[in-house]
Amino acid sequence: MRQKRRNAQPETTDHKDMAREEFARAFNPQAADRLRQILEANRRASKDHE
């Protein structure tokens, strides 16, 4: 029997990033700020690459 294919989640979803940042901020606020900077730089680089 065929299985249903799941659609990929769009890259514009922010809830994962928000949950990740909240989790990191609970342990170390400076690390959470650095993580946000890295994620934003990665997102900008991937948009420029296309």
C-alpha positions in Angstrom: 0.0 0.0 0.0 1.3 3.4 -0.9 2.4 5.7 1.9 1.4 9.4 2.0 4.2 11.8 1.2 4.8 14.5 3.7 5.4 18.0 2.3 8.6 19.7 3.4 8.2 22.5 5.9 8.8 25.9 4.3 12.0 27.6 5.3 10.1 30.7 6.4 8.9 29.0 9.5 10.4 30.6 12.6 8.9 28.5 15.4 11.9 26.1 15.4 14.3 29.0 15.6 12.3 30.6 18.4 12.1 27.4 20.4 15.9 26.8 19.9 16.7 30.3 21.0 14.5 30.1 24.1 16.1 26.8 25.1 19.6 28.3 24.7 18.7 31.5 26.5 17.6 29.4 29.5 21.2 28.2 29.9 23.3 31.0 28.5 22.0 34.3 27.1 25.3 35.2 25.4 25.3 31.8 23.6 21.7 32.4 22.5 22.7 35.8 20.9 25.6 34.2 19.1 23.4 31.3 17.9 20.9 33.9 16.5 23.7 35.7 14.6 24.9 32.4 13.1 21.5 31.4 12.0 20.7 34.7 10.4 24.1 34.7 8.6 23.4 31.2 7.4 19.9 32.1 6.2 21.3 35.2 4.3 24.1 33.1 2.7 21.6 30.5 1.5 19.3 33.1 0.0 22.3 34.7 -1.9 23.4 31.3 -3.1 20.2 30.5 -5.0 
